[in-house]
Amino acid sequence: MSVAEKSRPWTAPSAPVPINATVSLPGSKSETNRALVLAALADGPSAITGGLEARDTHLMRDALRALGVEITESGNVWMVTPPQRFTGGVTLDCGLAGTVMRFLPPVAALADGPVGFDGDPPAYDRPMEGLLGALAALGATVEGDTMGLPFTLTGDVDLSGGTVTLDASASSQYVSGLLLAGARYRNGIEIRHRGGPIPSLPHIRMTVAMLRRHGVVVDDRMPDRWLVQPGLIRPRDVIIEPDLSNAMPFLAAAVLTGGIVRIPYWPARTDQPDAQIRNVLQRFGARIWTEGEALVVRGLPDLYGVDVDLHDASELTPVVAGLGALANHTTHIRGVAHIRGHETDRLAALETELDALGAHVSQTHDGLVIHPHILGGGTWHTYADHRMAQAGAVLGLVVDNIALDDVGCTAKTLPEFVRLWEQMIADSVTNEGLVETPS
């Protein structure tokens, strides 16, 4: 059963006191969906513990099941048993999940028949041309819209693989999708990128690190070139880290209100690119330290404007833009031209919504310039985008009467967002007056 919520309006609650709370977050979407794909491609069963329960990961599991993968769920442990061969003659629902629409076509290219791909109408605008062109060059046939959803892909259970050149400047997920399946191609795969800078390169490094932990030989020593040797993908039991992207709005709440937020089980080392959160929030003026396995962020009275390049951590952009609209000086966000092709055109959406509240925002070729101003309330349109919804919630802490037209879209990666957000505020009232300092 899908965990997608129906569209529903929500008035973002204000913070009556500085935020002071501990927020426990579920697993990383990026790690969860990569782990599911690798388990499906492995040569034996694997266990995944702590995987994210959200719409994107339900869509991934349902799609893999349609391809013949057996997935049984017992509490927070999922047992994944790969099939002898992937089953064709099915249509996969990608929803609005980039990891599903871009990680599974390279897997479906190994199926024993045609595989259809469809999704939510807004997903039709998400770029796919580079990936589909690469699969066609490797021997698959693509029928339908070769620019994106919907389409049908027909491959070969013994797909030859080989060398392919593509432009991955629209999405690093093109490269990650091909890398994940490449070892199963008869000749492996050599991927060469020709084009502008690839966004979110740390996500590709995450993919490579996870492949190596499954015994796959990957050569990534040359820039813009990856070579995957053909061979078995070993099964491996994995434990999923907390989702650092989803930590951003909660940590931003501490920064914005001069409060404190603790996130338990923050990884000491991680492949998640959004570990940049620490650096970004420090530049806004926050103090950050660790207590055991928890990350602690404390906001200070002044919220500074920042100049940040979020090319490798672009998921942070909406919340960073919200903080910038309330800072004491102009904020520049750079390196995120590619988020025009995310769940919505995030740059246009942020410009429109922040301007409507009273800020002055202008787009550049690769980002935003945000001139802060006294903001007023109003409707915050989310554009079916979970990160836009999170930004609206952050603004609502200190701006009265911010009404989100749809908070249900947060189910994409964090179905419990509203409960966690409201509990954070309630706990802060209980903890009012308690002060912590770095140990």
C-alpha positions as CSV (number, residue, x, y, z in Angstrom):
1,M,0.0,0.0,0.0
2,S,1.4,3.4,-0.9
3,V,2.2,5.8,1.9
4,A,1.5,8.8,-0.2
5,E,-0.8,11.2,1.5
6,K,-3.6,13.0,-0.1
7,S,-3.1,16.7,-0.8
8,R,-4.0,18.6,2.4
9,P,-3.5,22.1,3.5
10,W,-1.7,22.9,6.8
11,T,-1.0,26.0,8.7
12,A,2.6,25.9,9.8
13,P,2.8,26.3,13.6
14,S,4.8,29.2,15.0
15,A,7.4,28.7,17.7
16,P,6.2,30.2,21.0
17,V,9.7,29.7,22.5
18,P,13.1,29.0,21.1
19,I,13.2,25.4,19.8
20,N,14.8,23.0,22.3
21,A,14.3,19.4,21.3
22,T,15.7,16.0,20.3
23,V,14.5,14.8,16.9
24,S,15.1,11.2,15.8
25,L,15.1,10.8,12.1
26,P,14.4,7.7,9.9
27,G,16.8,6.2,7.4
28,S,18.4,7.9,4.3
29,K,16.3,7.7,1.2
30,S,19.5,7.8,-1.0
31,E,21.0,4.8,0.9
32,T,17.8,2.9,1.2
33,N,17.0,2.9,-2.6
34,R,20.6,2.1,-3.6
35,A,20.7,-0.7,-1.1
36,L,17.4,-2.1,-2.5
37,V,18.7,-2.1,-6.0
38,L,22.0,-3.7,-5.1
39,A,20.2,-6.4,-3.1
40,A,18.0,-7.1,-6.1
41,L,21.0,-7.4,-8.4
42,A,23.1,-9.6,-6.0
43,D,23.7,-13.3,-6.3
44,G,21.9,-14.1,-3.0
45,P,19.6,-12.8,-0.3
46,S,20.4,-9.6,1.7
47,A,18.9,-8.0,4.8
48,I,18.4,-4.2,5.0
49,T,17.8,-2.8,8.5
50,G,16.5,0.7,9.2
51,G,15.4,1.4,5.6
52,L,13.2,4.5,5.1
53,E,9.5,4.0,5.1
54,A,8.3,6.7,2.7
55,R,6.6,7.0,-0.7
56,D,9.8,6.9,-2.7
57,T,11.0,3.7,-1.0
58,H,7.6,2.0,-1.3
59,L,7.6,2.8,-5.0
60,M,11.1,1.2,-5.3
61,R,10.0,-1.9,-3.5
62,D,6.8,-2.3,-5.5
63,A,8.7,-1.8,-8.7
64,L,11.3,-4.4,-7.8
65,R,8.6,-6.8,-6.8
66,A,7.0,-6.3,-10.2
67,L,10.4,-7.3,-11.7
68,G,10.4,-10.5,-9.8
69,V,12.3,-9.6,-6.6
70,E,11.0,-11.1,-3.4
71,I,11.0,-8.6,-0.5
72,T,9.6,-9.6,2.9
73,E,9.3,-7.0,5.7
74,S,9.5,-7.8,9.4
75,G,9.6,-4.7,11.5
76,N,12.5,-2.6,10.4
77,V,14.3,-5.5,8.7
78,W,13.7,-6.2,5.0
79,M,14.8,-9.5,3.4
80,V,15.5,-9.1,-0.3
81,T,15.8,-12.2,-2.5
82,P,16.8,-11.6,-6.1
83,P,15.1,-13.6,-8.9
84,Q,16.9,-15.9,-11.4
85,R,16.0,-13.3,-14.0
86,F,14.0,-10.1,-14.0
87,T,10.5,-10.3,-15.3
88,G,9.3,-8.2,-18.2
89,G,5.8,-7.5,-19.4
90,V,5.1,-5.1,-16.5
91,T,4.7,-1.4,-16.0
92,L,6.5,0.3,-13.1
93,D,5.1,3.3,-11.3
94,C,7.9,5.8,-10.6
95,G,5.6,8.4,-8.9
96,L,7.8,11.5,-8.6
97,A,10.9,9.5,-7.4
98,G,14.1,10.3,-9.3
99,T,15.8,7.2,-7.9
100,V,13.1,4.9,-9.2
101,M,12.8,6.5,-12.7
102,R,16.6,6.6,-13.1
103,F,18.0,3.6,-11.2
104,L,15.5,1.0,-12.5
105,P,15.8,1.4,-16.3
106,P,19.4,0.0,-16.3
107,V,18.0,-3.0,-14.2
108,A,15.0,-3.4,-16.5
109,A,17.4,-3.6,-19.4
110,L,18.2,-7.1,-18.0
111,A,14.6,-8.3,-18.0
112,D,13.2,-11.0,-20.2
113,G,10.6,-8.7,-21.8
114,P,9.6,-5.1,-22.3
115,V,9.2,-3.0,-19.1
116,G,7.0,0.1,-19.1
117,F,7.8,3.2,-17.0
118,D,5.2,5.8,-15.9
119,G,4.7,8.1,-13.0
120,D,2.9,11.2,-11.6
121,P,2.3,13.8,-14.3
122,P,4.8,16.3,-12.8
123,A,7.5,13.6,-13.3
124,Y,7.0,13.8,-17.1
125,D,9.0,17.0,-17.0
126,R,12.0,15.5,-15.2
127,P,14.9,14.9,-17.6
128,M,15.7,11.4,-18.7
129,E,17.2,11.8,-22.2
130,G,20.8,11.2,-21.2
131,L,20.1,8.0,-19.5
132,L,17.7,6.6,-22.1
133,G,20.2,7.5,-24.8
134,A,22.9,5.7,-23.0
135,L,20.8,2.5,-22.6
136,A,19.9,2.6,-26.3
137,A,23.7,2.8,-27.1
138,L,24.2,-0.2,-24.9
139,G,21.7,-2.3,-26.9
140,A,18.3,-1.6,-25.3
141,T,15.3,-0.3,-27.2
142,V,13.3,2.6,-26.0
143,E,9.8,3.2,-27.3
144,G,7.7,6.3,-26.4
145,D,9.1,9.5,-25.0
146,T,12.9,9.3,-25.2
147,M,13.0,12.6,-23.3
148,G,11.3,11.2,-20.2
149,L,8.3,9.4,-18.8
150,P,6.3,7.5,-20.0
151,F,8.3,5.0,-22.1
152,T,8.9,1.3,-22.6
153,L,12.3,-0.3,-22.5
154,T,13.2,-3.6,-24.0
155,G,16.7,-5.0,-23.2
156,D,18.3,-8.4,-23.0
157,V,18.9,-10.8,-20.1
158,D,22.5,-11.0,-21.5
159,L,22.9,-7.3,-22.3
160,S,26.4,-6.8,-23.6
161,G,27.2,-3.5,-21.9
162,G,30.5,-1.8,-22.9
163,T,31.5,1.8,-23.3
164,V,28.9,4.6,-23.4
165,T,29.2,8.4,-23.5
166,L,26.5,10.6,-22.1
167,D,25.8,14.1,-20.8
168,A,25.0,13.7,-17.1
169,S,24.9,17.5,-16.3
170,A,21.1,17.2,-15.8
171,S,21.4,14.6,-13.0
172,S,24.1,12.5,-11.3
173,Q,21.4,9.8,-11.1
174,Y,22.1,8.9,-14.7
175,V,25.6,7.8,-13.7
176,S,24.5,6.1,-10.5
177,G,21.8,4.1,-12.2
178,L,24.2,2.7,-14.8
179,L,26.9,2.0,-12.2
180,L,24.5,0.0,-10.0
181,A,23.6,-2.4,-12.8
182,G,26.9,-2.3,-14.8
183,A,28.5,-5.3,-13.2
184,R,25.7,-7.5,-14.4
185,Y,26.2,-6.6,-18.0
186,R,28.3,-9.2,-20.0
187,N,31.2,-6.8,-20.6
188,G,30.6,-4.5,-17.6
189,I,30.3,-0.9,-18.4
190,E,32.5,2.1,-19.0
191,I,30.8,5.4,-18.5
192,R,32.2,8.6,-19.9
193,H,30.6,12.0,-19.2
194,R,30.7,14.7,-21.8
195,G,29.0,18.0,-20.8
196,G,28.8,20.6,-18.1
197,P,29.6,19.8,-14.4
198,I,27.7,16.9,-13.0
199,P,25.5,17.9,-10.0
200,S,25.7,16.1,-6.7
201,L,28.9,14.3,-7.4
202,P,29.0,13.0,-3.8
203,H,25.9,10.9,-4.6
204,I,28.0,9.2,-7.3
205,R,30.8,8.6,-4.7
206,M,28.1,7.1,-2.4
207,T,27.1,4.7,-5.2
208,V,30.7,3.7,-5.9
209,A,31.4,3.1,-2.2
210,M,28.3,0.9,-1.8
211,L,29.2,-1.0,-4.9
212,R,32.7,-1.7,-3.5
213,R,31.2,-3.0,-0.3
214,H,29.3,-5.5,-2.4
215,G,32.5,-6.7,-4.0
216,V,32.2,-4.8,-7.3
217,V,35.4,-3.6,-8.9
218,V,35.0,0.1,-9.9
219,D,37.8,2.3,-11.4
220,D,36.9,6.0,-10.9
221,R,40.5,7.4,-10.9
222,M,39.9,9.5,-14.0
223,P,37.6,12.5,-13.9
224,D,34.3,12.0,-15.6
225,R,35.0,8.3,-16.3
226,W,33.9,5.2,-14.4
227,L,34.8,1.6,-15.3
228,V,32.9,-1.3,-13.7
229,Q,34.2,-4.8,-14.2
230,P,31.7,-7.5,-15.0
231,G,31.0,-10.0,-12.2
232,L,28.9,-11.0,-9.3
233,I,27.4,-8.5,-6.9
234,R,27.8,-10.1,-3.5
235,P,24.9,-10.0,-1.1
236,R,25.5,-7.9,2.0
237,D,23.4,-7.1,5.1
238,V,23.3,-3.3,5.6
239,I,22.2,-0.8,8.2
240,I,20.8,2.4,6.8
241,E,22.1,5.8,8.3
242,P,19.7,8.6,9.3
243,D,18.6,10.8,6.4
244,L,20.8,14.0,6.7
245,S,18.7,15.8,4.1
246,N,15.6,15.5,6.3
247,A,17.6,16.8,9.2
248,M,18.0,20.2,7.6
249,P,14.6,21.8,8.5
250,F,14.8,20.6,12.1
251,L,18.4,22.0,12.5
252,A,17.3,25.2,10.7
253,A,14.6,25.5,13.4
254,A,17.3,25.9,16.0
255,V,19.2,28.4,14.0
256,L,16.2,30.5,13.2
257,T,14.8,30.7,16.8
258,G,18.0,30.8,18.7
259,G,17.3,27.4,20.1
260,I,18.9,23.9,20.3
261,V,18.2,20.8,18.3
262,R,19.9,17.4,18.8
263,I,19.9,14.7,16.1
264,P,20.8,11.2,17.6
265,Y,23.0,8.7,15.7
266,W,24.6,11.3,13.4
267,P,27.3,9.4,11.5
268,A,30.9,10.2,12.3
269,R,31.7,9.4,8.6
270,T,29.2,9.3,5.8
271,D,28.9,9.1,2.0
272,Q,25.8,11.4,2.2
273,P,26.5,14.7,0.5
274,D,24.2,16.6,2.9
275,A,26.8,16.3,5.6
276,Q,27.6,19.9,4.3
277,I,24.7,20.9,6.6
278,R,27.2,21.6,9.4
279,N,29.3,24.0,7.3
280,V,26.2,25.8,5.9
281,L,24.6,26.4,9.3
282,Q,27.8,27.5,10.9
283,R,28.0,30.2,8.2
284,F,24.6,31.4,9.1
285,G,25.9,31.8,12.7
286,A,25.1,28.6,14.4
287,R,27.3,26.8,17.0
288,I,27.6,23.1,16.3
289,W,29.1,20.3,18.4
290,T,28.7,16.6,19.1
291,E,27.6,14.8,22.2
292,G,28.3,11.1,21.9
293,E,26.6,10.0,18.7
294,A,24.4,13.1,18.6
295,L,24.9,16.3,16.6
296,V,23.8,19.4,18.4
297,V,23.0,22.7,16.7
298,R,22.5,25.9,18.7
299,G,21.3,29.1,17.1
300,L,22.7,32.5,18.1
301,P,20.9,35.9,18.1
302,D,22.3,37.0,14.7
303,L,21.3,35.2,11.5
304,Y,23.9,36.1,8.9
305,G,23.4,36.2,5.2
306,V,25.6,33.7,3.4
307,D,27.3,33.1,0.1
308,V,27.2,29.3,-0.5
309,D,27.7,26.9,-3.4
310,L,25.3,24.0,-3.0
311,H,26.1,22.2,-6.2
312,D,26.9,19.0,-4.3
313,A,24.1,19.3,-1.7
314,S,21.3,20.9,-3.7
315,E,18.6,19.3,-1.6
316,L,19.4,21.9,1.1
317,T,18.5,24.8,-1.2
318,P,14.8,25.4,-0.3
319,V,15.5,25.6,3.5
320,V,18.7,27.6,3.0
321,A,16.7,30.1,0.9
322,G,14.1,30.3,3.6
323,L,16.8,31.1,6.2
324,G,18.3,33.6,3.8
325,A,15.0,35.5,3.5
326,L,15.2,36.1,7.3
327,A,18.9,36.8,7.6
328,N,20.5,40.2,8.3
329,H,22.1,40.6,4.9
330,T,21.8,39.3,1.3
331,T,22.2,35.6,0.7
332,H,23.7,34.1,-2.5
333,I,23.0,30.5,-3.5
334,R,25.2,29.2,-6.3
335,G,25.8,26.0,-8.3
336,V,22.2,24.7,-8.4
337,A,20.9,25.3,-11.9
338,H,20.1,21.6,-12.1
339,I,17.3,21.9,-9.5
340,R,15.1,23.5,-12.2
341,G,14.5,19.9,-13.2
342,H,13.7,18.4,-9.8
343,E,10.2,17.7,-8.4
344,T,9.4,21.2,-9.7
345,D,11.5,24.1,-10.9
346,R,12.8,24.9,-7.4
347,L,14.5,28.2,-8.3
348,A,11.3,29.6,-9.9
349,A,9.2,28.2,-7.1
350,L,11.4,29.8,-4.4
351,E,11.5,33.1,-6.2
352,T,7.7,33.2,-6.6
353,E,6.9,32.1,-3.0
354,L,9.4,34.2,-1.2
355,D,8.6,37.3,-3.2
356,A,4.9,36.8,-2.4
357,L,5.7,36.9,1.4
358,G,7.7,40.1,1.0
359,A,11.3,39.1,0.2
360,H,13.1,40.3,-2.9
361,V,14.5,37.3,-4.8
362,S,16.1,37.1,-8.2
363,Q,17.3,34.1,-10.2
364,T,20.8,33.9,-11.6
365,H,22.0,31.4,-14.2
366,D,22.8,28.9,-11.4
367,G,21.0,30.0,-8.3
368,L,19.3,32.7,-6.3
369,V,20.1,36.1,-4.8
370,I,17.9,36.7,-1.7
371,H,17.4,40.2,-0.2
372,P,15.8,39.8,3.2
373,H,12.8,41.9,4.2
374,I,10.1,41.8,6.8
375,L,7.9,38.9,5.8
376,G,4.2,38.6,6.1
377,G,1.9,35.6,6.0
378,G,0.1,34.0,3.1
379,T,-0.3,30.8,1.2
380,W,3.0,28.9,0.6
381,H,2.6,26.7,-2.5
382,T,4.5,23.5,-2.3
383,Y,4.3,22.4,-6.0
384,A,4.0,18.7,-4.8
385,D,7.6,19.1,-3.6
386,H,8.6,17.8,-0.2
387,R,11.6,20.2,0.1
388,M,9.4,23.2,-0.6
389,A,7.0,22.1,2.1
390,Q,9.8,21.8,4.6
391,A,11.0,25.3,3.7
392,G,7.4,26.6,4.3
393,A,7.4,25.0,7.7
394,V,10.7,26.6,8.7
395,L,9.4,30.0,7.7
396,G,6.2,29.4,9.7
397,L,8.1,29.2,12.9
398,V,8.7,33.0,13.0
399,V,6.3,34.3,10.3
400,D,2.6,34.3,11.3
401,N,0.0,32.7,9.1
402,I,2.1,30.7,6.7
403,A,-0.4,28.3,5.2
404,L,0.9,25.4,3.1
405,D,-1.4,24.4,0.3
406,D,-0.2,20.8,0.7
407,V,1.9,19.2,3.4
408,G,1.0,15.7,2.2
409,C,3.9,15.8,-0.3
410,T,6.4,15.4,2.6
411,A,5.4,11.7,2.5
412,K,7.8,11.4,-0.4
413,T,10.7,11.0,2.0
414,L,9.4,11.7,5.5
415,P,5.7,10.6,6.1
416,E,6.0,11.5,9.8
417,F,7.1,15.1,9.1
418,V,4.1,16.9,10.6
419,R,4.1,14.7,13.7
420,L,7.8,15.2,14.2
421,W,7.5,19.0,13.6
422,E,4.7,19.5,16.0
423,Q,6.3,17.3,18.6
424,M,9.5,19.3,18.3
425,I,7.6,22.5,19.1
426,A,5.6,20.8,22.0
427,D,8.9,19.5,23.5
428,S,10.4,23.0,23.2
429,V,7.6,24.4,25.4
430,T,8.2,21.7,28.0
431,N,12.0,22.3,27.9
432,E,11.7,26.1,28.0
433,G,14.5,27.7,30.0
434,L,16.8,24.7,29.7
435,V,20.1,25.8,28.2
436,E,23.0,23.7,26.8
437,T,26.5,24.7,25.9
438,P,29.2,22.7,24.1
439,S,30.9,20.2,26.3
